[in-house]
């Protein structure tokens, strides 16, 4: 089963960042570049279809952010304040669905 959203890093940038981390050529140039991540949305996934029909835009935004963060987390790309926000948002979503 394909996930609703997948995250990938372009191979070239990943390799350059890895080389910069170990002090390879042009280390300072590539170390300063922002991470680039591509998110691919599976439009056939039931969760994505459900989000598209959601009428509450606040809930829709929260669900989209959670899906994006789950994709990043699955690749080890979610950390710091973004990870904290994801955890807090997940707790809020679970609390809203407890009734």
Secondary structure, 3 states (H helix, E strand, C coil): CCCCEEEECCHHHHHHHHHHHCCCCCHHHHHCCCCCCEEEECCCCHHHHHHHHCCCHHHHHHHHHHHHHHHHHHCCCCCHHHHHHHHHHHHHHHHHCCC
